Amino acid sequence: MASIGRFGKPRPVAEALTFEFFDDEYRTNPLFSEVALIDFMEEAADIDEKSARAYAFLKDALRQTVHPDDFAAFWSVALAERQETEDLLEIFQSVSRSLTDRPTSRSSVSTDGPSSTDTSSEDGSSSQVIARLESNGRPDLALMVTRAQRSA
């Protein structure tokens, strides 16, 4: 069989960055990458916002971005401090943006209607998910998908 070439570019493991969460400092997961964001977007397209999976989805996303050795302590603080989806989503967005070197602008929690950007000839699955989440009264989850999409 003839080869068409050799692919793959070795990349060094990124240095773990840190962030403060209440009185403690946590490390980011140095193995998080743009490929993990692709997985995130793929899964976001299939979320039923009325299921328990929607909340587990956010926890899984944080588990990918917070250093594995720090996640249990991080989650304990989130529980003890009664954090909400928006609070955790902000952490996910900031950490994923930092780890993938993809700056994004902060979007508003509320929406005033459809986006002003041109619609492609074929609506992407994430835009359909966002519209469905917003119409079902879940702007918090819609924002999570929007931010992940902008980070990708």
Steps between C-alpha positions, in 0.01 A plus 500: 500500500637845410536764769371852452732643763574523868283721718502629853694777657646417840407763754646537845271464798399851601601642832216485751367850563330594825183682599351606830165372614395647831799458736685232307711475188437226245697381200365462151524170316807527275363224274192701403511604133296619206418136426327480840291802393397311188375216720323756717317652203406159363346399829328839546307445180336189646405636844140488609482806723228342716716204596741459785765457230500874435644567845731201485624641169623816672666297774673284238619813319648636822657164574685530168628851569591479871811297585399141586680517835311820591151421375357333814606793719372749241162327482473487880547875518244554221248297703585665832475848348170419324626593156256515211527400136600851390780514759646170384450584135711813541784287635470251215507774239799679653702185550424355156579834335833518686597143421420519131634852447170597343387839629127557485285791594270462796141463392191623678299256711177616341424519133291759318409268217686342213865565446592777261749277320414361162341160503675240292306306243480215746436563870765334714390255764634724777284794389198272505593387850541861614161600360334197660660567839397867495143423393472247782603754761861382539711803404771376738558185296462691173773734619724204580465368145548849351818557697637160413425564134686831510796335672527234230 
